[in-house]
Amino acid sequence: MTLRARAHTMSLLRVIVCLLLPPAAVLDKGCGPIVLTTVLTLVGWVPGVIAAIIFCARPPAPSVHRH
């Protein structure tokens, strides 16, 4: 399996987790997305799934290092 195929498999797994358990899909995205996705999932499953997919599709924010 090539690296590109492996990255595609991981993104497919992430989409499946977004569909089944939206808050778990955004655990590595920070506190804000976790809280927002959890609240939207409690309000309705579809809004939670949409939020999880949006947060997972966004590129990671650049880290800021202060010296």
N, CA, C and O atoms as a Tripos MOL2 file, in Angstrom:
@<TRIPOS>MOLECULE
protein
  268   267    67     0     0
PROTEIN
NO_CHARGES

@<TRIPOS>ATOM
      1 N           0.8490   -1.1770    0.0000 N.3       1 MET1
      2 CA          0.0000    0.0000    0.0000 C.3       1 MET1
      3 C           0.8920    1.2370    0.0000 C.2       1 MET1
      4 O           1.7940    1.3650    0.8280 O.2       1 MET1
      5 N           0.6380    2.1170   -0.9090 N.am      2 THR2
      6 CA          1.4440    3.3280   -0.9970 C.3       2 THR2
      7 C           0.9970    4.3340    0.0590 C.2       2 THR2
      8 O          -0.0620    4.1960    0.6700 O.2       2 THR2
      9 N           1.8250    5.3390    0.2510 N.am      3 LEU3
     10 CA          1.5140    6.3770    1.2330 C.3       3 LEU3
     11 C           0.2470    7.1250    0.8440 C.2       3 LEU3
     12 O          -0.5640    7.4640    1.7060 O.2       3 LEU3
     13 N           0.0740    7.3800   -0.4340 N.am      4 ARG4
     14 CA         -1.1190    8.0970   -0.9020 C.3       4 ARG4
     15 C          -2.3850    7.2730   -0.6440 C.2       4 ARG4
     16 O          -3.4050    7.8200   -0.2230 O.2       4 ARG4
     17 N          -2.3250    5.9850   -0.8890 N.am      5 ALA5
     18 CA         -3.4820    5.1200   -0.6460 C.3       5 ALA5
     19 C          -3.7790    5.0470    0.8460 C.2       5 ALA5
     20 O          -4.9430    5.0150    1.2440 O.2       5 ALA5
     21 N          -2.7410    5.0200    1.6750 N.am      6 ARG6
     22 CA         -2.9260    4.9710    3.1170 C.3       6 ARG6
     23 C          -3.5730    6.2630    3.6210 C.2       6 ARG6
     24 O          -4.4250    6.2110    4.5080 O.2       6 ARG6
     25 N          -3.1930    7.4060    3.0810 N.am      7 ALA7
     26 CA         -3.7940    8.6770    3.4770 C.3       7 ALA7
     27 C          -5.2670    8.7080    3.0730 C.2       7 ALA7
     28 O          -6.0990    9.2440    3.8040 O.2       7 ALA7
     29 N          -5.5910    8.1400    1.9190 N.am      8 HIS8
     30 CA         -6.9880    8.0850    1.4790 C.3       8 HIS8
     31 C          -7.8020    7.1830    2.4060 C.2       8 HIS8
     32 O          -8.9550    7.4950    2.7040 O.2       8 HIS8
     33 N          -7.2300    6.0780    2.8630 N.am      9 THR9
     34 CA         -7.9200    5.1810    3.7770 C.3       9 THR9
     35 C          -8.2030    5.8770    5.0990 C.2       9 THR9
     36 O          -9.2800    5.7040    5.6690 O.2       9 THR9
     37 N          -7.2530    6.6580    5.5910 N.am     10 MET10
     38 CA         -7.4630    7.3690    6.8410 C.3      10 MET10
     39 C          -8.5610    8.4100    6.6920 C.2      10 MET10
     40 O          -9.3530    8.5970    7.6150 O.2      10 MET10
     41 N          -8.6280    9.0810    5.5720 N.am     11 SER11
     42 CA         -9.6810   10.0730    5.3950 C.3      11 SER11
     43 C         -11.0540    9.3900    5.2890 C.2      11 SER11
     44 O         -12.0540    9.9430    5.7490 O.2      11 SER11
     45 N         -11.1060    8.2240    4.7020 N.am     12 LEU12
     46 CA        -12.3510    7.4780    4.6430 C.3      12 LEU12
     47 C         -12.7690    7.0450    6.0450 C.2      12 LEU12
     48 O         -13.9490    7.1100    6.3880 O.2      12 LEU12
     49 N         -11.8230    6.6090    6.8430 N.am     13 LEU13
     50 CA        -12.1140    6.2330    8.2270 C.3      13 LEU13
     51 C         -12.6230    7.4390    9.0080 C.2      13 LEU13
     52 O         -13.5510    7.3150    9.8080 O.2      13 LEU13
     53 N         -12.0290    8.5910    8.7820 N.am     14 ARG14
     54 CA        -12.4640    9.8130    9.4650 C.3      14 ARG14
     55 C         -13.8930   10.1670    9.0770 C.2      14 ARG14
     56 O         -14.6760   10.5840    9.9310 O.2      14 ARG14
     57 N         -14.2470   10.0070    7.8040 N.am     15 VAL15
     58 CA        -15.6090   10.2990    7.3560 C.3      15 VAL15
     59 C         -16.6030    9.3320    8.0060 C.2      15 VAL15
     60 O         -17.6990    9.7320    8.4000 O.2      15 VAL15
     61 N         -16.2210    8.0770    8.1150 N.am     16 ILE16
     62 CA        -17.0970    7.0910    8.7530 C.3      16 ILE16
     63 C         -17.3270    7.4520   10.2170 C.2      16 ILE16
     64 O         -18.4510    7.3610   10.7110 O.2      16 ILE16
     65 N         -16.2620    7.8650   10.9130 N.am     17 VAL17
     66 CA        -16.4090    8.2780   12.3140 C.3      17 VAL17
     67 C         -17.2620    9.5390   12.4040 C.2      17 VAL17
     68 O         -18.0600    9.6810   13.3310 O.2      17 VAL17
     69 N         -17.1020   10.4530   11.4500 N.am     18 CYS18
     70 CA        -17.9450   11.6530   11.4240 C.3      18 CYS18
     71 C         -19.4220   11.2750   11.3230 C.2      18 CYS18
     72 O         -20.2700   11.9090   11.9500 O.2      18 CYS18
     73 N         -19.7190   10.2750   10.5610 N.am     19 LEU19
     74 CA        -21.1110    9.8720   10.3750 C.3      19 LEU19
     75 C         -21.6620    9.1190   11.5810 C.2      19 LEU19
     76 O         -22.8280    9.2890   11.9370 O.2      19 LEU19
     77 N         -20.8400    8.2970   12.2050 N.am     20 LEU20
     78 CA        -21.3300    7.4710   13.3040 C.3      20 LEU20
     79 C         -21.3000    8.1780   14.6570 C.2      20 LEU20
     80 O         -22.2520    8.0770   15.4300 O.2      20 LEU20
     81 N         -20.2200    8.8900   14.9440 N.am     21 LEU21
     82 CA        -20.0730    9.5530   16.2400 C.3      21 LEU21
     83 C         -19.3300   10.8770   16.0360 C.2      21 LEU21
     84 O         -18.1150   10.9480   16.2190 O.2      21 LEU21
     85 N         -20.0630   11.9140   15.6590 N.am     22 PRO22
     86 CA        -19.4350   13.1850   15.2890 C.3      22 PRO22
     87 C         -18.4770   13.7800   16.3290 C.2      22 PRO22
     88 O         -17.4040   14.2410   15.9410 O.2      22 PRO22
     89 N         -18.8040   13.7940   17.6270 N.am     23 PRO23
     90 CA        -17.8420   14.3820   18.5740 C.3      23 PRO23
     91 C         -16.5050   13.6360   18.6300 C.2      23 PRO23
     92 O         -15.4630   14.2550   18.8450 O.2      23 PRO23
     93 N         -16.5230   12.3370   18.4420 N.am     24 ALA24
     94 CA        -15.2800   11.5620   18.4760 C.3      24 ALA24
     95 C         -14.3890   11.8780   17.2790 C.2      24 ALA24
     96 O         -13.1690   11.7330   17.3620 O.2      24 ALA24
     97 N         -14.9760   12.3050   16.1800 N.am     25 ALA25
     98 CA        -14.2060   12.5960   14.9750 C.3      25 ALA25
     99 C         -13.3860   13.8720   15.1100 C.2      25 ALA25
    100 O         -12.4000   14.0480   14.3950 O.2      25 ALA25
    101 N         -13.7770   14.7670   16.0150 N.am     26 VAL26
    102 CA        -13.0800   16.0510   16.1420 C.3      26 VAL26
    103 C         -12.2570   16.1450   17.4370 C.2      26 VAL26
    104 O         -11.8900   17.2440   17.8520 O.2      26 VAL26
    105 N         -11.9680   15.0220   18.0680 N.am     27 LEU27
    106 CA        -11.2210   15.0440   19.3210 C.3      27 LEU27
    107 C          -9.8390   15.6660   19.1840 C.2      27 LEU27
    108 O          -9.3280   16.2460   20.1420 O.2      27 LEU27
    109 N          -9.2380   15.5570   18.0280 N.am     28 ASP28
    110 CA         -7.8930   16.1150   17.8330 C.3      28 ASP28
    111 C          -7.9180   17.5390   17.2840 C.2      28 ASP28
    112 O          -6.8670   18.0710   16.9260 O.2      28 ASP28
    113 N          -9.0860   18.1660   17.2080 N.am     29 LYS29
    114 CA         -9.2070   19.5110   16.6290 C.3      29 LYS29
    115 C          -9.2450   20.6220   17.6690 C.2      29 LYS29
    116 O          -9.2560   21.7950   17.2960 O.2      29 LYS29
    117 N          -9.2650   20.3010   18.9430 N.am     30 GLY30
    118 CA         -9.2790   21.3280   19.9810 C.3      30 GLY30
    119 C         -10.5940   21.3660   20.7320 C.2      30 GLY30
    120 O         -11.5420   20.6610   20.3880 O.2      30 GLY30
    121 N         -10.6410   22.1940   21.7600 N.am     31 CYS31
    122 CA        -11.8010   22.2520   22.6520 C.3      31 CYS31
    123 C         -13.0350   22.8460   21.9750 C.2      31 CYS31
    124 O         -14.1390   22.3290   22.1480 O.2      31 CYS31
    125 N         -12.8650   23.9240   21.2080 N.am     32 GLY32
    126 CA        -14.0070   24.5810   20.5660 C.3      32 GLY32
    127 C         -14.7900   23.6660   19.6450 C.2      32 GLY32
    128 O         -16.0090   23.5560   19.7840 O.2      32 GLY32
    129 N         -14.1190   23.0010   18.6990 N.am     33 PRO33
    130 CA        -14.8500   22.0820   17.8210 C.3      33 PRO33
    131 C         -15.5100   20.9220   18.5620 C.2      33 PRO33
    132 O         -16.5880   20.4690   18.1760 O.2      33 PRO33
    133 N         -14.8680   20.4430   19.6200 N.am     34 ILE34
    134 CA        -15.4560   19.3380   20.3840 C.3      34 ILE34
    135 C         -16.7640   19.7850   21.0280 C.2      34 ILE34
    136 O         -17.7800   19.0980   20.9330 O.2      34 ILE34
    137 N         -16.7270   20.9470   21.6860 N.am     35 VAL35
    138 CA        -17.9230   21.4410   22.3720 C.3      35 VAL35
    139 C         -19.0260   21.7440   21.3590 C.2      35 VAL35
    140 O         -20.1740   21.3430   21.5530 O.2      35 VAL35
    141 N         -18.6890   22.4420   20.2940 N.am     36 LEU36
    142 CA        -19.6930   22.8110   19.2940 C.3      36 LEU36
    143 C         -20.3080   21.5770   18.6390 C.2      36 LEU36
    144 O         -21.5260   21.5070   18.4680 O.2      36 LEU36
    145 N         -19.4860   20.6180   18.2780 N.am     37 THR37
    146 CA        -19.9950   19.4070   17.6360 C.3      37 THR37
    147 C         -20.8510   18.5990   18.6050 C.2      37 THR37
    148 O         -21.8650   18.0270   18.2050 O.2      37 THR37
    149 N         -20.4510   18.5470   19.8740 N.am     38 THR38
    150 CA        -21.2450   17.8220   20.8730 C.3      38 THR38
    151 C         -22.6160   18.4780   21.0610 C.2      38 THR38
    152 O         -23.6360   17.7900   21.0970 O.2      38 THR38
    153 N         -22.6350   19.8040   21.1810 N.am     39 VAL39
    154 CA        -23.9120   20.5080   21.3490 C.3      39 VAL39
    155 C         -24.7990   20.3120   20.1270 C.2      39 VAL39
    156 O         -25.9930   20.0470   20.2630 O.2      39 VAL39
    157 N         -24.2260   20.4390   18.9400 N.am     40 LEU40
    158 CA        -25.0270   20.2590   17.7210 C.3      40 LEU40
    159 C         -25.5210   18.8230   17.5780 C.2      40 LEU40
    160 O         -26.6130   18.5940   17.0590 O.2      40 LEU40
    161 N         -24.7290   17.8560   18.0330 N.am     41 THR41
    162 CA        -25.1630   16.4650   17.9830 C.3      41 THR41
    163 C         -26.3090   16.2210   18.9620 C.2      41 THR41
    164 O         -27.2260   15.4530   18.6710 O.2      41 THR41
    165 N         -26.2530   16.8800   20.1270 N.am     42 LEU42
    166 CA        -27.3510   16.7420   21.0870 C.3      42 LEU42
    167 C         -28.6340   17.3860   20.5670 C.2      42 LEU42
    168 O         -29.7320   16.8980   20.8330 O.2      42 LEU42
    169 N         -28.4910   18.4890   19.8200 N.am     43 VAL43
    170 CA        -29.6580   19.1490   19.2300 C.3      43 VAL43
    171 C         -30.2480   18.2830   18.1200 C.2      43 VAL43
    172 O         -31.4650   18.1350   18.0150 O.2      43 VAL43
    173 N         -29.3880   17.7260   17.3100 N.am     44 GLY44
    174 CA        -29.8290   16.8680   16.2090 C.3      44 GLY44
    175 C         -28.6280   16.1890   15.5990 C.2      44 GLY44
    176 O         -27.5480   16.7770   15.5250 O.2      44 GLY44
    177 N         -28.8040   14.9560   15.1600 N.am     45 TRP45
    178 CA        -27.6770   14.1940   14.6440 C.3      45 TRP45
    179 C         -27.1100   14.8180   13.3710 C.2      45 TRP45
    180 O         -25.8920   14.8830   13.2030 O.2      45 TRP45
    181 N         -27.9770   15.2740   12.4830 N.am     46 VAL46
    182 CA        -27.5260   15.8300   11.2010 C.3      46 VAL46
    183 C         -26.6670   17.0820   11.3900 C.2      46 VAL46
    184 O         -25.6140   17.1720   10.7590 O.2      46 VAL46
    185 N         -27.0570   18.0540   12.2230 N.am     47 PRO47
    186 CA        -26.1670   19.2080   12.4250 C.3      47 PRO47
    187 C         -24.8090   18.8160   13.0060 C.2      47 PRO47
    188 O         -23.7930   19.4180   12.6600 O.2      47 PRO47
    189 N         -24.7820   17.8230   13.8770 N.am     48 GLY48
    190 CA        -23.5120   17.3490   14.4270 C.3      48 GLY48
    191 C         -22.6240   16.7280   13.3680 C.2      48 GLY48
    192 O         -21.4130   16.9480   13.3580 O.2      48 GLY48
    193 N         -23.2230   15.9520   12.4780 N.am     49 VAL49
    194 CA        -22.4580   15.3310   11.3890 C.3      49 VAL49
    195 C         -21.9090   16.3950   10.4500 C.2      49 VAL49
    196 O         -20.7550   16.3200   10.0280 O.2      49 VAL49
    197 N         -22.7250   17.3780   10.1250 N.am     50 ILE50
    198 CA        -22.2740   18.4530    9.2230 C.3      50 ILE50
    199 C         -21.1150   19.2170    9.8520 C.2      50 ILE50
    200 O         -20.1230   19.5050    9.1820 O.2      50 ILE50
    201 N         -21.2380   19.5440   11.1370 N.am     51 ALA51
    202 CA        -20.1580   20.2630   11.8240 C.3      51 ALA51
    203 C         -18.8810   19.4230   11.8650 C.2      51 ALA51
    204 O         -17.7900   19.9430   11.6320 O.2      51 ALA51
    205 N         -19.0100   18.1410   12.1560 N.am     52 ALA52
    206 CA        -17.8320   17.2680   12.2220 C.3      52 ALA52
    207 C         -17.1380   17.1820   10.8650 C.2      52 ALA52
    208 O         -15.9100   17.2220   10.7950 O.2      52 ALA52
    209 N         -17.9020   17.0650    9.8060 N.am     53 ILE53
    210 CA        -17.3040   16.9850    8.4630 C.3      53 ILE53
    211 C         -16.6040   18.2940    8.1170 C.2      53 ILE53
    212 O         -15.5220   18.2850    7.5300 O.2      53 ILE53
    213 N         -17.2180   19.4210    8.4790 N.am     54 ILE54
    214 CA        -16.5890   20.7120    8.1960 C.3      54 ILE54
    215 C         -15.2820   20.8550    8.9690 C.2      54 ILE54
    216 O         -14.2670   21.2610    8.4020 O.2      54 ILE54
    217 N         -15.3010   20.5230   10.2540 N.am     55 PHE55
    218 CA        -14.0780   20.6490   11.0600 C.3      55 PHE55
    219 C         -12.9930   19.6930   10.5870 C.2      55 PHE55
    220 O         -11.8130   20.0450   10.6070 O.2      55 PHE55
    221 N         -13.3660   18.5070   10.1670 N.am     56 CYS56
    222 CA        -12.3600   17.5400    9.7080 C.3      56 CYS56
    223 C         -11.8180   17.8840    8.3300 C.2      56 CYS56
    224 O         -10.6920   17.5090    8.0030 O.2      56 CYS56
    225 N         -12.5860   18.5820    7.5270 N.am     57 ALA57
    226 CA        -12.1410   18.9430    6.1770 C.3      57 ALA57
    227 C         -11.2270   20.1650    6.1870 C.2      57 ALA57
    228 O         -10.4650   20.3720    5.2420 O.2      57 ALA57
    229 N         -11.2930   20.9740    7.2420 N.am     58 ARG58
    230 CA        -10.4460   22.1690    7.3160 C.3      58 ARG58
    231 C          -8.9900   21.7820    7.5090 C.2      58 ARG58
    232 O          -8.6950   20.8460    8.2510 O.2      58 ARG58
    233 N          -8.0810   22.4810    6.8570 N.am     59 PRO59
    234 CA         -6.6650   22.1950    7.0740 C.3      59 PRO59
    235 C          -6.2640   22.6090    8.4900 C.2      59 PRO59
    236 O          -6.8780   23.5080    9.0640 O.2      59 PRO59
    237 N          -5.2510   21.9710    9.0560 N.am     60 PRO60
    238 CA         -4.8290   22.3260   10.4070 C.3      60 PRO60
    239 C          -4.2890   23.7550   10.4650 C.2      60 PRO60
    240 O          -3.6370   24.2280    9.5340 O.2      60 PRO60
    241 N          -4.5710   24.4190   11.5620 N.am     61 ALA61
    242 CA         -4.0910   25.7940   11.7390 C.3      61 ALA61
    243 C          -2.5850   25.7710   11.9650 C.2      61 ALA61
    244 O          -2.0750   24.8700   12.6310 O.2      61 ALA61
    245 N          -1.8730   26.7430   11.4250 N.am     62 PRO62
    246 CA         -0.4230   26.7760   11.6520 C.3      62 PRO62
    247 C          -0.1390   27.0580   13.1190 C.2      62 PRO62
    248 O          -0.8050   27.8810   13.7470 O.2      62 PRO62
    249 N           0.8500   26.3710   13.6510 N.am     63 SER63
    250 CA          1.1930   26.5670   15.0540 C.3      63 SER63
    251 C           2.0390   27.8440   15.1820 C.2      63 SER63
    252 O           2.8510   28.1610   14.3130 O.2      63 SER63
    253 N           1.8280   28.5480   16.2660 N.am     64 VAL64
    254 CA          2.5250   29.7970   16.5250 C.3      64 VAL64
    255 C           3.5480   29.5520   17.6230 C.2      64 VAL64
    256 O           3.2000   29.1580   18.7360 O.2      64 VAL64
    257 N           4.7960   29.7850   17.3040 N.am     65 HIS65
    258 CA          5.8710   29.6330   18.2930 C.3      65 HIS65
    259 C           6.4120   30.9980   18.6400 C.2      65 HIS65
    260 O           6.8430   31.7480   17.7640 O.2      65 HIS65
    261 N           6.3910   31.3170   19.9080 N.am     66 ARG66
    262 CA          6.9180   32.5920   20.3420 C.3      66 ARG66
    263 C           8.2470   32.3650   21.0320 C.2      66 ARG66
    264 O           8.4000   31.4490   21.8410 O.2      66 ARG66
    265 N           9.2010   33.2120   20.7000 N.am     67 HIS67
    266 CA         10.5310   33.0690   21.3060 C.3      67 HIS67
    267 C          10.8220   34.2420   22.1850 C.2      67 HIS67
    268 O          11.8930   34.3110   22.7880 O.2      67 HIS67
@<TRIPOS>BOND
     1     1     2 1
     2     2     3 1
     3     3     4 2
     4     3     5 am
     5     5     6 1
     6     6     7 1
     7     7     8 2
     8     7     9 am
     9     9    10 1
    10    10    11 1
    11    11    12 2
    12    11    13 am
    13    13    14 1
    14    14    15 1
    15    15    16 2
    16    15    17 am
    17    17    18 1
    18    18    19 1
    19    19    20 2
    20    19    21 am
    21    21    22 1
    22    22    23 1
    23    23    24 2
    24    23    25 am
    25    25    26 1
    26    26    27 1
    27    27    28 2
    28    27    29 am
    29    29    30 1
    30    30    31 1
    31    31    32 2
    32    31    33 am
    33    33    34 1
    34    34    35 1
    35    35    36 2
    36    35    37 am
    37    37    38 1
    38    38    39 1
    39    39    40 2
    40    39    41 am
    41    41    42 1
    42    42    43 1
    43    43    44 2
    44    43    45 am
    45    45    46 1
    46    46    47 1
    47    47    48 2
    48    47    49 am
    49    49    50 1
    50    50    51 1
    51    51    52 2
    52    51    53 am
    53    53    54 1
    54    54    55 1
    55    55    56 2
    56    55    57 am
    57    57    58 1
    58    58    59 1
    59    59    60 2
    60    59    61 am
    61    61    62 1
    62    62    63 1
    63    63    64 2
    64    63    65 am
    65    65    66 1
    66    66    67 1
    67    67    68 2
    68    67    69 am
    69    69    70 1
    70    70    71 1
    71    71    72 2
    72    71    73 am
    73    73    74 1
    74    74    75 1
    75    75    76 2
    76    75    77 am
    77    77    78 1
    78    78    79 1
    79    79    80 2
    80    79    81 am
    81    81    82 1
    82    82    83 1
    83    83    84 2
    84    83    85 am
    85    85    86 1
    86    86    87 1
    87    87    88 2
    88    87    89 am
    89    89    90 1
    90    90    91 1
    91    91    92 2
    92    91    93 am
    93    93    94 1
    94    94    95 1
    95    95    96 2
    96    95    97 am
    97    97    98 1
    98    98    99 1
    99    99   100 2
   100    99   101 am
   101   101   102 1
   102   102   103 1
   103   103   104 2
   104   103   105 am
   105   105   106 1
   106   106   107 1
   107   107   108 2
   108   107   109 am
   109   109   110 1
   110   110   111 1
   111   111   112 2
   112   111   113 am
   113   113   114 1
   114   114   115 1
   115   115   116 2
   116   115   117 am
   117   117   118 1
   118   118   119 1
   119   119   120 2
   120   119   121 am
   121   121   122 1
   122   122   123 1
   123   123   124 2
   124   123   125 am
   125   125   126 1
   126   126   127 1
   127   127   128 2
   128   127   129 am
   129   129   130 1
   130   130   131 1
   131   131   132 2
   132   131   133 am
   133   133   134 1
   134   134   135 1
   135   135   136 2
   136   135   137 am
   137   137   138 1
   138   138   139 1
   139   139   140 2
   140   139   141 am
   141   141   142 1
   142   142   143 1
   143   143   144 2
   144   143   145 am
   145   145   146 1
   146   146   147 1
   147   147   148 2
   148   147   149 am
   149   149   150 1
   150   150   151 1
   151   151   152 2
   152   151   153 am
   153   153   154 1
   154   154   155 1
   155   155   156 2
   156   155   157 am
   157   157   158 1
   158   158   159 1
   159   159   160 2
   160   159   161 am
   161   161   162 1
   162   162   163 1
   163   163   164 2
   164   163   165 am
   165   165   166 1
   166   166   167 1
   167   167   168 2
   168   167   169 am
   169   169   170 1
   170   170   171 1
   171   171   172 2
   172   171   173 am
   173   173   174 1
   174   174   175 1
   175   175   176 2
   176   175   177 am
   177   177   178 1
   178   178   179 1
   179   179   180 2
   180   179   181 am
   181   181   182 1
   182   182   183 1
   183   183   184 2
   184   183   185 am
   185   185   186 1
   186   186   187 1
   187   187   188 2
   188   187   189 am
   189   189   190 1
   190   190   191 1
   191   191   192 2
   192   191   193 am
   193   193   194 1
   194   194   195 1
   195   195   196 2
   196   195   197 am
   197   197   198 1
   198   198   199 1
   199   199   200 2
   200   199   201 am
   201   201   202 1
   202   202   203 1
   203   203   204 2
   204   203   205 am
   205   205   206 1
   206   206   207 1
   207   207   208 2
   208   207   209 am
   209   209   210 1
   210   210   211 1
   211   211   212 2
   212   211   213 am
   213   213   214 1
   214   214   215 1
   215   215   216 2
   216   215   217 am
   217   217   218 1
   218   218   219 1
   219   219   220 2
   220   219   221 am
   221   221   222 1
   222   222   223 1
   223   223   224 2
   224   223   225 am
   225   225   226 1
   226   226   227 1
   227   227   228 2
   228   227   229 am
   229   229   230 1
   230   230   231 1
   231   231   232 2
   232   231   233 am
   233   233   234 1
   234   234   235 1
   235   235   236 2
   236   235   237 am
   237   237   238 1
   238   238   239 1
   239   239   240 2
   240   239   241 am
   241   241   242 1
   242   242   243 1
   243   243   244 2
   244   243   245 am
   245   245   246 1
   246   246   247 1
   247   247   248 2
   248   247   249 am
   249   249   250 1
   250   250   251 1
   251   251   252 2
   252   251   253 am
   253   253   254 1
   254   254   255 1
   255   255   256 2
   256   255   257 am
   257   257   258 1
   258   258   259 1
   259   259   260 2
   260   259   261 am
   261   261   262 1
   262   262   263 1
   263   263   264 2
   264   263   265 am
   265   265   266 1
   266   266   267 1
   267   267   268 2
@<TRIPOS>SUBSTRUCTURE
     1 MET1         2 RESIDUE 1 A MET
     2 THR2         6 RESIDUE 1 A THR
     3 LEU3        10 RESIDUE 1 A LEU
     4 ARG4        14 RESIDUE 1 A ARG
     5 ALA5        18 RESIDUE 1 A ALA
     6 ARG6        22 RESIDUE 1 A ARG
     7 ALA7        26 RESIDUE 1 A ALA
     8 HIS8        30 RESIDUE 1 A HIS
     9 THR9        34 RESIDUE 1 A THR
    10 MET10       38 RESIDUE 1 A MET
    11 SER11       42 RESIDUE 1 A SER
    12 LEU12       46 RESIDUE 1 A LEU
    13 LEU13       50 RESIDUE 1 A LEU
    14 ARG14       54 RESIDUE 1 A ARG
    15 VAL15       58 RESIDUE 1 A VAL
    16 ILE16       62 RESIDUE 1 A ILE
    17 VAL17       66 RESIDUE 1 A VAL
    18 CYS18       70 RESIDUE 1 A CYS
    19 LEU19       74 RESIDUE 1 A LEU
    20 LEU20       78 RESIDUE 1 A LEU
    21 LEU21       82 RESIDUE 1 A LEU
    22 PRO22       86 RESIDUE 1 A PRO
    23 PRO23       90 RESIDUE 1 A PRO
    24 ALA24       94 RESIDUE 1 A ALA
    25 ALA25       98 RESIDUE 1 A ALA
    26 VAL26      102 RESIDUE 1 A VAL
    27 LEU27      106 RESIDUE 1 A LEU
    28 ASP28      110 RESIDUE 1 A ASP
    29 LYS29      114 RESIDUE 1 A LYS
    30 GLY30      118 RESIDUE 1 A GLY
    31 CYS31      122 RESIDUE 1 A CYS
    32 GLY32      126 RESIDUE 1 A GLY
    33 PRO33      130 RESIDUE 1 A PRO
    34 ILE34      134 RESIDUE 1 A ILE
    35 VAL35      138 RESIDUE 1 A VAL
    36 LEU36      142 RESIDUE 1 A LEU
    37 THR37      146 RESIDUE 1 A THR
    38 THR38      150 RESIDUE 1 A THR
    39 VAL39      154 RESIDUE 1 A VAL
    40 LEU40      158 RESIDUE 1 A LEU
    41 THR41      162 RESIDUE 1 A THR
    42 LEU42      166 RESIDUE 1 A LEU
    43 VAL43      170 RESIDUE 1 A VAL
    44 GLY44      174 RESIDUE 1 A GLY
    45 TRP45      178 RESIDUE 1 A TRP
    46 VAL46      182 RESIDUE 1 A VAL
    47 PRO47      186 RESIDUE 1 A PRO
    48 GLY48      190 RESIDUE 1 A GLY
    49 VAL49      194 RESIDUE 1 A VAL
    50 ILE50      198 RESIDUE 1 A ILE
    51 ALA51      202 RESIDUE 1 A ALA
    52 ALA52      206 RESIDUE 1 A ALA
    53 ILE53      210 RESIDUE 1 A ILE
    54 ILE54      214 RESIDUE 1 A ILE
    55 PHE55      218 RESIDUE 1 A PHE
    56 CYS56      222 RESIDUE 1 A CYS
    57 ALA57      226 RESIDUE 1 A ALA
    58 ARG58      230 RESIDUE 1 A ARG
    59 PRO59      234 RESIDUE 1 A PRO
    60 PRO60      238 RESIDUE 1 A PRO
    61 ALA61      242 RESIDUE 1 A ALA
    62 PRO62      246 RESIDUE 1 A PRO
    63 SER63      250 RESIDUE 1 A SER
    64 VAL64      254 RESIDUE 1 A VAL
    65 HIS65      258 RESIDUE 1 A HIS
    66 ARG66      262 RESIDUE 1 A ARG
    67 HIS67      266 RESIDUE 1 A HIS
